[in-house]
């Protein structure tokens, strides 16, 4: 059985996962030198999962001025019509 096209995601999971697979946990522990081959794959210690936060890009000064001027111009146009 296949998944409907509307239910598929293009890039996989976009949100941060808070549970790692056993293989992912072992990889992280190996990077931190907290696990060796003699240790078994069961009863692994906990591994902290850091969430990546993407910051919004700041607008340039020229864009901020035009964005600020646009709403002000629309409010003055409304008051002139009344």
PDB file of N, CA, C and O in Angstrom:
ATOM      1  N   UNK A   1       0.840  -1.164   0.000  1.00  0.00           N
ATOM      2  CA  UNK A   1       0.000   0.000   0.000  1.00  0.00           C
ATOM      3  C   UNK A   1       0.895   1.240   0.000  1.00  0.00           C
ATOM      4  O   UNK A   1       1.875   1.293   0.743  1.00  0.00           O
ATOM      5  N   UNK A   2       0.577   2.208  -0.801  1.00  0.00           N
ATOM      6  CA  UNK A   2       1.397   3.414  -0.909  1.00  0.00           C
ATOM      7  C   UNK A   2       0.750   4.566  -0.168  1.00  0.00           C
ATOM      8  O   UNK A   2      -0.432   4.527   0.172  1.00  0.00           O
ATOM      9  N   UNK A   3       1.548   5.589   0.073  1.00  0.00           N
ATOM     10  CA  UNK A   3       1.066   6.795   0.749  1.00  0.00           C
ATOM     11  C   UNK A   3       0.530   7.761  -0.299  1.00  0.00           C
ATOM     12  O   UNK A   3       1.124   7.929  -1.364  1.00  0.00           O
ATOM     13  N   UNK A   4      -0.587   8.388   0.009  1.00  0.00           N
ATOM     14  CA  UNK A   4      -1.174   9.365  -0.888  1.00  0.00           C
ATOM     15  C   UNK A   4      -0.213  10.541  -1.071  1.00  0.00           C
ATOM     16  O   UNK A   4       0.519  10.891  -0.145  1.00  0.00           O
ATOM     17  N   UNK A   5      -0.209  11.145  -2.241  1.00  0.00           N
ATOM     18  CA  UNK A   5       0.702  12.252  -2.543  1.00  0.00           C
ATOM     19  C   UNK A   5       0.490  13.442  -1.624  1.00  0.00           C
ATOM     20  O   UNK A   5       1.448  14.145  -1.304  1.00  0.00           O
ATOM     21  N   UNK A   6      -0.726  13.681  -1.198  1.00  0.00           N
ATOM     22  CA  UNK A   6      -0.995  14.830  -0.335  1.00  0.00           C
ATOM     23  C   UNK A   6      -0.428  14.629   1.070  1.00  0.00           C
ATOM     24  O   UNK A   6      -0.218  15.602   1.793  1.00  0.00           O
ATOM     25  N   UNK A   7      -0.178  13.374   1.465  1.00  0.00           N
ATOM     26  CA  UNK A   7       0.328  13.087   2.804  1.00  0.00           C
ATOM     27  C   UNK A   7       1.845  13.001   2.858  1.00  0.00           C
ATOM     28  O   UNK A   7       2.409  12.950   3.951  1.00  0.00           O
ATOM     29  N   UNK A   8       2.513  12.983   1.736  1.00  0.00           N
ATOM     30  CA  UNK A   8       3.966  12.878   1.701  1.00  0.00           C
ATOM     31  C   UNK A   8       4.599  14.227   2.034  1.00  0.00           C
ATOM     32  O   UNK A   8       4.044  15.285   1.739  1.00  0.00           O
ATOM     33  N   UNK A   9       5.752  14.161   2.643  1.00  0.00           N
ATOM     34  CA  UNK A   9       6.535  15.366   2.874  1.00  0.00           C
ATOM     35  C   UNK A   9       7.751  15.320   1.970  1.00  0.00           C
ATOM     36  O   UNK A   9       8.290  14.247   1.702  1.00  0.00           O
ATOM     37  N   UNK A  10       8.174  16.454   1.511  1.00  0.00           N
ATOM     38  CA  UNK A  10       9.274  16.502   0.555  1.00  0.00           C
ATOM     39  C   UNK A  10      10.628  16.349   1.226  1.00  0.00           C
ATOM     40  O   UNK A  10      11.513  15.683   0.689  1.00  0.00           O
ATOM     41  N   UNK A  11      10.794  16.945   2.367  1.00  0.00           N
ATOM     42  CA  UNK A  11      12.091  16.947   3.029  1.00  0.00           C
ATOM     43  C   UNK A  11      12.134  16.008   4.226  1.00  0.00           C
ATOM     44  O   UNK A  11      13.112  16.034   4.973  1.00  0.00           O
ATOM     45  N   UNK A  12      11.146  15.205   4.431  1.00  0.00           N
ATOM     46  CA  UNK A  12      11.113  14.367   5.622  1.00  0.00           C
ATOM     47  C   UNK A  12      10.528  15.154   6.775  1.00  0.00           C
ATOM     48  O   UNK A  12       9.680  16.026   6.581  1.00  0.00           O
ATOM     49  N   UNK A  13      10.985  14.842   7.977  1.00  0.00           N
ATOM     50  CA  UNK A  13      10.476  15.522   9.156  1.00  0.00           C
ATOM     51  C   UNK A  13      11.119  16.894   9.253  1.00  0.00           C
ATOM     52  O   UNK A  13      12.343  17.021   9.214  1.00  0.00           O
ATOM     53  N   UNK A  14      10.292  17.912   9.379  1.00  0.00           N
ATOM     54  CA  UNK A  14      10.784  19.279   9.456  1.00  0.00           C
ATOM     55  C   UNK A  14      11.001  19.683  10.908  1.00  0.00           C
ATOM     56  O   UNK A  14      11.955  20.400  11.213  1.00  0.00           O
ATOM     57  N   UNK A  15      10.142  19.240  11.795  1.00  0.00           N
ATOM     58  CA  UNK A  15      10.249  19.631  13.195  1.00  0.00           C
ATOM     59  C   UNK A  15      11.341  18.829  13.916  1.00  0.00           C
ATOM     60  O   UNK A  15      11.793  17.799  13.416  1.00  0.00           O
ATOM     61  N   UNK A  16      11.750  19.296  15.063  1.00  0.00           N
ATOM     62  CA  UNK A  16      12.788  18.633  15.841  1.00  0.00           C
ATOM     63  C   UNK A  16      12.206  17.397  16.518  1.00  0.00           C
ATOM     64  O   UNK A  16      11.082  17.427  17.018  1.00  0.00           O
ATOM     65  N   UNK A  17      12.970  16.320  16.529  1.00  0.00           N
ATOM     66  CA  UNK A  17      12.551  15.093  17.195  1.00  0.00           C
ATOM     67  C   UNK A  17      13.137  15.072  18.594  1.00  0.00           C
ATOM     68  O   UNK A  17      14.264  15.522  18.800  1.00  0.00           O
ATOM     69  N   UNK A  18      12.385  14.557  19.558  1.00  0.00           N
ATOM     70  CA  UNK A  18      12.903  14.483  20.914  1.00  0.00           C
ATOM     71  C   UNK A  18      13.265  13.060  21.315  1.00  0.00           C
ATOM     72  O   UNK A  18      13.698  12.842  22.447  1.00  0.00           O
ATOM     73  N   UNK A  19      13.104  12.094  20.434  1.00  0.00           N
ATOM     74  CA  UNK A  19      13.470  10.705  20.714  1.00  0.00           C
ATOM     75  C   UNK A  19      14.383  10.226  19.600  1.00  0.00           C
ATOM     76  O   UNK A  19      14.048  10.333  18.420  1.00  0.00           O
ATOM     77  N   UNK A  20      15.554   9.691  19.985  1.00  0.00           N
ATOM     78  CA  UNK A  20      16.503   9.179  19.002  1.00  0.00           C
ATOM     79  C   UNK A  20      16.401   7.663  18.924  1.00  0.00           C
ATOM     80  O   UNK A  20      16.005   7.007  19.887  1.00  0.00           O
ATOM     81  N   UNK A  21      16.760   7.118  17.779  1.00  0.00           N
ATOM     82  CA  UNK A  21      16.836   5.667  17.650  1.00  0.00           C
ATOM     83  C   UNK A  21      18.073   5.181  18.386  1.00  0.00           C
ATOM     84  O   UNK A  21      18.944   5.977  18.737  1.00  0.00           O
ATOM     85  N   UNK A  22      18.152   3.887  18.619  1.00  0.00           N
ATOM     86  CA  UNK A  22      19.292   3.326  19.339  1.00  0.00           C
ATOM     87  C   UNK A  22      20.597   3.613  18.600  1.00  0.00           C
ATOM     88  O   UNK A  22      21.608   3.941  19.222  1.00  0.00           O
ATOM     89  N   UNK A  23      20.575   3.490  17.277  1.00  0.00           N
ATOM     90  CA  UNK A  23      21.779   3.736  16.479  1.00  0.00           C
ATOM     91  C   UNK A  23      22.213   5.201  16.589  1.00  0.00           C
ATOM     92  O   UNK A  23      23.407   5.488  16.684  1.00  0.00           O
ATOM     93  N   UNK A  24      21.256   6.120  16.578  1.00  0.00           N
ATOM     94  CA  UNK A  24      21.584   7.540  16.711  1.00  0.00           C
ATOM     95  C   UNK A  24      22.154   7.845  18.092  1.00  0.00           C
ATOM     96  O   UNK A  24      23.076   8.651  18.221  1.00  0.00           O
ATOM     97  N   UNK A  25      21.609   7.206  19.122  1.00  0.00           N
ATOM     98  CA  UNK A  25      22.128   7.405  20.472  1.00  0.00           C
ATOM     99  C   UNK A  25      23.554   6.890  20.590  1.00  0.00           C
ATOM    100  O   UNK A  25      24.396   7.530  21.220  1.00  0.00           O
ATOM    101  N   UNK A  26      23.831   5.740  19.991  1.00  0.00           N
ATOM    102  CA  UNK A  26      25.183   5.183  20.045  1.00  0.00           C
ATOM    103  C   UNK A  26      26.160   6.100  19.315  1.00  0.00           C
ATOM    104  O   UNK A  26      27.279   6.306  19.784  1.00  0.00           O
ATOM    105  N   UNK A  27      25.751   6.652  18.174  1.00  0.00           N
ATOM    106  CA  UNK A  27      26.611   7.588  17.439  1.00  0.00           C
ATOM    107  C   UNK A  27      26.952   8.804  18.292  1.00  0.00           C
ATOM    108  O   UNK A  27      28.108   9.222  18.347  1.00  0.00           O
ATOM    109  N   UNK A  28      25.945   9.375  18.957  1.00  0.00           N
ATOM    110  CA  UNK A  28      26.184  10.544  19.807  1.00  0.00           C
ATOM    111  C   UNK A  28      27.104  10.196  20.972  1.00  0.00           C
ATOM    112  O   UNK A  28      27.995  10.971  21.321  1.00  0.00           O
ATOM    113  N   UNK A  29      26.884   9.020  21.573  1.00  0.00           N
ATOM    114  CA  UNK A  29      27.723   8.611  22.694  1.00  0.00           C
ATOM    115  C   UNK A  29      29.160   8.360  22.247  1.00  0.00           C
ATOM    116  O   UNK A  29      30.097   8.645  22.993  1.00  0.00           O
ATOM    117  N   UNK A  30      29.342   7.836  21.049  1.00  0.00           N
ATOM    118  CA  UNK A  30      30.693   7.637  20.515  1.00  0.00           C
ATOM    119  C   UNK A  30      31.392   8.975  20.309  1.00  0.00           C
ATOM    120  O   UNK A  30      32.583   9.102  20.595  1.00  0.00           O
ATOM    121  N   UNK A  31      30.672   9.964  19.821  1.00  0.00           N
ATOM    122  CA  UNK A  31      31.252  11.296  19.623  1.00  0.00           C
ATOM    123  C   UNK A  31      31.668  11.917  20.956  1.00  0.00           C
ATOM    124  O   UNK A  31      32.652  12.654  21.019  1.00  0.00           O
ATOM    125  N   UNK A  32      30.927  11.621  22.009  1.00  0.00           N
ATOM    126  CA  UNK A  32      31.208  12.180  23.331  1.00  0.00           C
ATOM    127  C   UNK A  32      32.147  11.293  24.145  1.00  0.00           C
ATOM    128  O   UNK A  32      32.457  11.615  25.292  1.00  0.00           O
ATOM    129  N   UNK A  33      32.603  10.178  23.567  1.00  0.00           N
ATOM    130  CA  UNK A  33      33.473   9.198  24.248  1.00  0.00           C
ATOM    131  C   UNK A  33      32.829   8.658  25.521  1.00  0.00           C
ATOM    132  O   UNK A  33      33.500   8.495  26.541  1.00  0.00           O
ATOM    133  N   UNK A  34      31.543   8.383  25.460  1.00  0.00           N
ATOM    134  CA  UNK A  34      30.818   7.841  26.601  1.00  0.00           C
ATOM    135  C   UNK A  34      30.392   6.395  26.369  1.00  0.00           C
ATOM    136  O   UNK A  34      29.717   5.814  27.219  1.00  0.00           O
ATOM    137  N   UNK A  35      30.773   5.801  25.232  1.00  0.00           N
ATOM    138  CA  UNK A  35      30.359   4.434  24.909  1.00  0.00           C
ATOM    139  C   UNK A  35      31.489   3.745  24.165  1.00  0.00           C
ATOM    140  O   UNK A  35      32.155   4.363  23.334  1.00  0.00           O
ATOM    141  N   UNK A  36      31.711   2.475  24.456  1.00  0.00           N
ATOM    142  CA  UNK A  36      32.713   1.677  23.752  1.00  0.00           C
ATOM    143  C   UNK A  36      32.047   0.431  23.204  1.00  0.00           C
ATOM    144  O   UNK A  36      30.892   0.147  23.523  1.00  0.00           O
ATOM    145  N   UNK A  37      32.768  -0.313  22.384  1.00  0.00           N
ATOM    146  CA  UNK A  37      32.228  -1.533  21.782  1.00  0.00           C
ATOM    147  C   UNK A  37      31.962  -2.605  22.835  1.00  0.00           C
ATOM    148  O   UNK A  37      31.102  -3.463  22.634  1.00  0.00           O
ATOM    149  N   UNK A  38      32.682  -2.570  23.947  1.00  0.00           N
ATOM    150  CA  UNK A  38      32.464  -3.574  24.997  1.00  0.00           C
ATOM    151  C   UNK A  38      31.129  -3.372  25.706  1.00  0.00           C
ATOM    152  O   UNK A  38      30.532  -4.325  26.207  1.00  0.00           O
ATOM    153  N   UNK A  39      30.667  -2.127  25.742  1.00  0.00           N
ATOM    154  CA  UNK A  39      29.357  -1.842  26.327  1.00  0.00           C
ATOM    155  C   UNK A  39      28.280  -2.407  25.407  1.00  0.00           C
ATOM    156  O   UNK A  39      28.433  -2.398  24.186  1.00  0.00           O
ATOM    157  N   UNK A  40      27.225  -2.883  25.976  1.00  0.00           N
ATOM    158  CA  UNK A  40      26.145  -3.436  25.172  1.00  0.00           C
ATOM    159  C   UNK A  40      25.257  -2.355  24.589  1.00  0.00           C
ATOM    160  O   UNK A  40      25.325  -1.200  25.009  1.00  0.00           O
ATOM    161  N   UNK A  41      24.424  -2.718  23.626  1.00  0.00           N
ATOM    162  CA  UNK A  41      23.502  -1.739  23.036  1.00  0.00           C
ATOM    163  C   UNK A  41      22.266  -1.484  23.898  1.00  0.00           C
ATOM    164  O   UNK A  41      21.424  -0.654  23.554  1.00  0.00           O
ATOM    165  N   UNK A  42      22.160  -2.198  25.015  1.00  0.00           N
ATOM    166  CA  UNK A  42      21.015  -2.031  25.906  1.00  0.00           C
ATOM    167  C   UNK A  42      21.415  -1.189  27.106  1.00  0.00           C
ATOM    168  O   UNK A  42      22.596  -1.097  27.441  1.00  0.00           O
ATOM    169  N   UNK A  43      20.447  -0.582  27.745  1.00  0.00           N
ATOM    170  CA  UNK A  43      20.653   0.280  28.922  1.00  0.00           C
ATOM    171  C   UNK A  43      21.643   1.401  28.620  1.00  0.00           C
ATOM    172  O   UNK A  43      22.585   1.635  29.378  1.00  0.00           O
ATOM    173  N   UNK A  44      21.422   2.075  27.524  1.00  0.00           N
ATOM    174  CA  UNK A  44      22.283   3.186  27.133  1.00  0.00           C
ATOM    175  C   UNK A  44      22.002   4.390  28.022  1.00  0.00           C
ATOM    176  O   UNK A  44      20.864   4.587  28.447  1.00  0.00           O
ATOM    177  N   UNK A  45      23.019   5.199  28.309  1.00  0.00           N
ATOM    178  CA  UNK A  45      22.765   6.422  29.076  1.00  0.00           C
ATOM    179  C   UNK A  45      21.969   7.428  28.255  1.00  0.00           C
ATOM    180  O   UNK A  45      21.892   7.336  27.029  1.00  0.00           O
ATOM    181  N   UNK A  46      21.390   8.374  28.949  1.00  0.00           N
ATOM    182  CA  UNK A  46      20.577   9.383  28.277  1.00  0.00           C
ATOM    183  C   UNK A  46      21.449  10.293  27.426  1.00  0.00           C
ATOM    184  O   UNK A  46      22.612  10.545  27.742  1.00  0.00           O
ATOM    185  N   UNK A  47      20.857  10.784  26.331  1.00  0.00           N
ATOM    186  CA  UNK A  47      21.553  11.688  25.423  1.00  0.00           C
ATOM    187  C   UNK A  47      20.680  12.921  25.248  1.00  0.00           C
ATOM    188  O   UNK A  47      19.493  12.814  24.942  1.00  0.00           O
ATOM    189  N   UNK A  48      21.269  14.076  25.441  1.00  0.00           N
ATOM    190  CA  UNK A  48      20.534  15.332  25.301  1.00  0.00           C
ATOM    191  C   UNK A  48      20.335  15.635  23.824  1.00  0.00           C
ATOM    192  O   UNK A  48      21.275  15.541  23.035  1.00  0.00           O
ATOM    193  N   UNK A  49      19.110  15.998  23.449  1.00  0.00           N
ATOM    194  CA  UNK A  49      18.795  16.357  22.073  1.00  0.00           C
ATOM    195  C   UNK A  49      18.598  17.864  22.039  1.00  0.00           C
ATOM    196  O   UNK A  49      17.703  18.399  22.693  1.00  0.00           O
ATOM    197  N   UNK A  50      19.436  18.538  21.276  1.00  0.00           N
ATOM    198  CA  UNK A  50      19.343  19.981  21.166  1.00  0.00           C
ATOM    199  C   UNK A  50      18.439  20.349  20.007  1.00  0.00           C
ATOM    200  O   UNK A  50      18.563  19.807  18.909  1.00  0.00           O
ATOM    201  N   UNK A  51      17.534  21.272  20.260  1.00  0.00           N
ATOM    202  CA  UNK A  51      16.643  21.749  19.204  1.00  0.00           C
ATOM    203  C   UNK A  51      17.317  22.904  18.484  1.00  0.00           C
ATOM    204  O   UNK A  51      17.880  23.798  19.116  1.00  0.00           O
ATOM    205  N   UNK A  52      17.259  22.881  17.188  1.00  0.00           N
ATOM    206  CA  UNK A  52      17.855  23.934  16.385  1.00  0.00           C
ATOM    207  C   UNK A  52      16.801  25.006  16.151  1.00  0.00           C
ATOM    208  O   UNK A  52      15.716  24.723  15.641  1.00  0.00           O
ATOM    209  N   UNK A  53      17.125  26.227  16.523  1.00  0.00           N
ATOM    210  CA  UNK A  53      16.212  27.343  16.356  1.00  0.00           C
ATOM    211  C   UNK A  53      16.738  28.203  15.216  1.00  0.00           C
ATOM    212  O   UNK A  53      17.879  28.663  15.246  1.00  0.00           O
ATOM    213  N   UNK A  54      15.903  28.412  14.223  1.00  0.00           N
ATOM    214  CA  UNK A  54      16.283  29.228  13.076  1.00  0.00           C
ATOM    215  C   UNK A  54      15.822  30.646  13.346  1.00  0.00           C
ATOM    216  O   UNK A  54      14.637  30.900  13.557  1.00  0.00           O
ATOM    217  N   UNK A  55      16.773  31.563  13.336  1.00  0.00           N
ATOM    218  CA  UNK A  55      16.440  32.962  13.592  1.00  0.00           C
ATOM    219  C   UNK A  55      15.947  33.617  12.313  1.00  0.00           C
ATOM    220  O   UNK A  55      16.364  33.261  11.211  1.00  0.00           O
ATOM    221  N   UNK A  56      15.049  34.585  12.482  1.00  0.00           N
ATOM    222  CA  UNK A  56      14.539  35.310  11.335  1.00  0.00           C
ATOM    223  C   UNK A  56      15.595  36.300  10.863  1.00  0.00           C
ATOM    224  O   UNK A  56      16.356  36.847  11.661  1.00  0.00           O
ATOM    225  N   UNK A  57      15.627  36.519   9.567  1.00  0.00           N
ATOM    226  CA  UNK A  57      16.580  37.466   9.009  1.00  0.00           C
ATOM    227  C   UNK A  57      16.110  38.882   9.312  1.00  0.00           C
ATOM    228  O   UNK A  57      14.920  39.192   9.245  1.00  0.00           O
ATOM    229  N   UNK A  58      17.078  39.732   9.648  1.00  0.00           N
ATOM    230  CA  UNK A  58      16.744  41.124   9.918  1.00  0.00           C
ATOM    231  C   UNK A  58      16.591  41.875   8.611  1.00  0.00           C
ATOM    232  O   UNK A  58      17.290  41.607   7.635  1.00  0.00           O
ATOM    233  N   UNK A  59      15.660  42.824   8.609  1.00  0.00           N
ATOM    234  CA  UNK A  59      15.454  43.636   7.422  1.00  0.00           C
ATOM    235  C   UNK A  59      16.547  44.690   7.332  1.00  0.00           C
ATOM    236  O   UNK A  59      17.089  45.137   8.343  1.00  0.00           O
ATOM    237  N   UNK A  60      16.852  45.071   6.122  1.00  0.00           N
ATOM    238  CA  UNK A  60      17.832  46.135   5.927  1.00  0.00           C
ATOM    239  C   UNK A  60      17.187  47.473   6.269  1.00  0.00           C
ATOM    240  O   UNK A  60      15.962  47.576   6.326  1.00  0.00           O
ATOM    241  N   UNK A  61      18.000  48.488   6.494  1.00  0.00           N
ATOM    242  CA  UNK A  61      17.477  49.798   6.895  1.00  0.00           C
ATOM    243  C   UNK A  61      16.530  50.383   5.848  1.00  0.00           C
ATOM    244  O   UNK A  61      15.519  50.986   6.207  1.00  0.00           O
ATOM    245  N   UNK A  62      16.834  50.218   4.577  1.00  0.00           N
ATOM    246  CA  UNK A  62      15.987  50.749   3.520  1.00  0.00           C
ATOM    247  C   UNK A  62      14.634  50.062   3.488  1.00  0.00           C
ATOM    248  O   UNK A  62      13.614  50.703   3.233  1.00  0.00           O
ATOM    249  N   UNK A  63      14.619  48.767   3.744  1.00  0.00           N
ATOM    250  CA  UNK A  63      13.355  48.027   3.744  1.00  0.00           C
ATOM    251  C   UNK A  63      12.506  48.408   4.947  1.00  0.00           C
ATOM    252  O   UNK A  63      11.281  48.474   4.837  1.00  0.00           O
ATOM    253  N   UNK A  64      13.137  48.661   6.103  1.00  0.00           N
ATOM    254  CA  UNK A  64      12.385  49.032   7.295  1.00  0.00           C
ATOM    255  C   UNK A  64      11.696  50.379   7.108  1.00  0.00           C
ATOM    256  O   UNK A  64      10.553  50.561   7.527  1.00  0.00           O
ATOM    257  N   UNK A  65      12.389  51.316   6.482  1.00  0.00           N
ATOM    258  CA  UNK A  65      11.814  52.641   6.277  1.00  0.00           C
ATOM    259  C   UNK A  65      10.625  52.594   5.328  1.00  0.00           C
ATOM    260  O   UNK A  65       9.617  53.257   5.571  1.00  0.00           O
ATOM    261  N   UNK A  66      10.726  51.823   4.252  1.00  0.00           N
ATOM    262  CA  UNK A  66       9.615  51.726   3.309  1.00  0.00           C
ATOM    263  C   UNK A  66       8.448  50.976   3.929  1.00  0.00           C
ATOM    264  O   UNK A  66       7.290  51.311   3.675  1.00  0.00           O
ATOM    265  N   UNK A  67       8.743  49.953   4.747  1.00  0.00           N
ATOM    266  CA  UNK A  67       7.679  49.201   5.403  1.00  0.00           C
ATOM    267  C   UNK A  67       6.975  50.074   6.435  1.00  0.00           C
ATOM    268  O   UNK A  67       5.758  49.984   6.601  1.00  0.00           O
ATOM    269  N   UNK A  68       7.724  50.904   7.117  1.00  0.00           N
ATOM    270  CA  UNK A  68       7.134  51.789   8.117  1.00  0.00           C
ATOM    271  C   UNK A  68       6.328  52.901   7.451  1.00  0.00           C
ATOM    272  O   UNK A  68       5.313  53.332   7.998  1.00  0.00           O
ATOM    273  N   UNK A  69       6.755  53.367   6.298  1.00  0.00           N
ATOM    274  CA  UNK A  69       6.076  54.449   5.608  1.00  0.00           C
ATOM    275  C   UNK A  69       4.775  53.972   4.964  1.00  0.00           C
ATOM    276  O   UNK A  69       3.821  54.746   4.886  1.00  0.00           O
ATOM    277  N   UNK A  70       4.711  52.765   4.516  1.00  0.00           N
ATOM    278  CA  UNK A  70       3.533  52.247   3.822  1.00  0.00           C
ATOM    279  C   UNK A  70       2.289  52.231   4.709  1.00  0.00           C
ATOM    280  O   UNK A  70       1.251  52.728   4.271  1.00  0.00           O
ATOM    281  N   UNK A  71       2.330  51.688   5.938  1.00  0.00           N
ATOM    282  CA  UNK A  71       1.115  51.723   6.768  1.00  0.00           C
ATOM    283  C   UNK A  71       0.698  53.147   7.138  1.00  0.00           C
ATOM    284  O   UNK A  71      -0.495  53.430   7.249  1.00  0.00           O
ATOM    285  N   UNK A  72       1.645  54.027   7.325  1.00  0.00           N
ATOM    286  CA  UNK A  72       1.306  55.407   7.679  1.00  0.00           C
ATOM    287  C   UNK A  72       0.596  56.092   6.517  1.00  0.00           C
ATOM    288  O   UNK A  72      -0.338  56.865   6.730  1.00  0.00           O
ATOM    289  N   UNK A  73       1.031  55.818   5.302  1.00  0.00           N
ATOM    290  CA  UNK A  73       0.405  56.425   4.132  1.00  0.00           C
ATOM    291  C   UNK A  73      -1.024  55.919   3.967  1.00  0.00           C
ATOM    292  O   UNK A  73      -1.903  56.682   3.564  1.00  0.00           O
ATOM    293  N   UNK A  74      -1.268  54.657   4.268  1.00  0.00           N
ATOM    294  CA  UNK A  74      -2.614  54.120   4.112  1.00  0.00           C
ATOM    295  C   UNK A  74      -3.560  54.695   5.159  1.00  0.00           C
ATOM    296  O   UNK A  74      -4.746  54.873   4.880  1.00  0.00           O
ATOM    297  N   UNK A  75      -3.063  54.987   6.355  1.00  0.00           N
ATOM    298  CA  UNK A  75      -3.937  55.566   7.384  1.00  0.00           C
ATOM    299  C   UNK A  75      -4.275  57.006   7.066  1.00  0.00           C
ATOM    300  O   UNK A  75      -5.385  57.451   7.356  1.00  0.00           O
ATOM    301  N   UNK A  76      -3.345  57.752   6.474  1.00  0.00           N
ATOM    302  CA  UNK A  76      -3.648  59.141   6.111  1.00  0.00           C
ATOM    303  C   UNK A  76      -4.624  59.186   4.948  1.00  0.00           C
ATOM    304  O   UNK A  76      -5.447  60.098   4.862  1.00  0.00           O
ATOM    305  N   UNK A  77      -4.541  58.208   4.050  1.00  0.00           N
ATOM    306  CA  UNK A  77      -5.480  58.180   2.927  1.00  0.00           C
ATOM    307  C   UNK A  77      -6.895  57.895   3.425  1.00  0.00           C
ATOM    308  O   UNK A  77      -7.858  58.429   2.873  1.00  0.00           O
ATOM    309  N   UNK A  78      -7.035  57.077   4.443  1.00  0.00           N
ATOM    310  CA  UNK A  78      -8.353  56.759   4.987  1.00  0.00           C
ATOM    311  C   UNK A  78      -8.961  57.964   5.671  1.00  0.00           C
ATOM    312  O   UNK A  78     -10.167  58.190   5.568  1.00  0.00           O
ATOM    313  N   UNK A  79      -8.149  58.739   6.367  1.00  0.00           N
ATOM    314  CA  UNK A  79      -8.683  59.900   7.072  1.00  0.00           C
ATOM    315  C   UNK A  79      -9.089  60.998   6.113  1.00  0.00           C
ATOM    316  O   UNK A  79     -10.010  61.759   6.411  1.00  0.00           O
ATOM    317  N   UNK A  80      -8.431  61.105   4.970  1.00  0.00           N
ATOM    318  CA  UNK A  80      -8.792  62.128   3.980  1.00  0.00           C
ATOM    319  C   UNK A  80     -10.131  61.820   3.323  1.00  0.00           C
ATOM    320  O   UNK A  80     -10.862  62.738   2.952  1.00  0.00           O
ATOM    321  N   UNK A  81     -10.464  60.529   3.173  1.00  0.00           N
ATOM    322  CA  UNK A  81     -11.722  60.148   2.544  1.00  0.00           C
ATOM    323  C   UNK A  81     -12.916  60.503   3.421  1.00  0.00           C
ATOM    324  O   UNK A  81     -13.994  60.786   2.901  1.00  0.00           O
ATOM    325  N   UNK A  82     -12.748  60.493   4.729  1.00  0.00           N
ATOM    326  CA  UNK A  82     -13.864  60.775   5.643  1.00  0.00           C
ATOM    327  C   UNK A  82     -14.141  62.209   5.654  1.00  0.00           C
ATOM    328  O   UNK A  82     -15.045  62.658   6.359  1.00  0.00           O
TER     329      UNK A  82
END
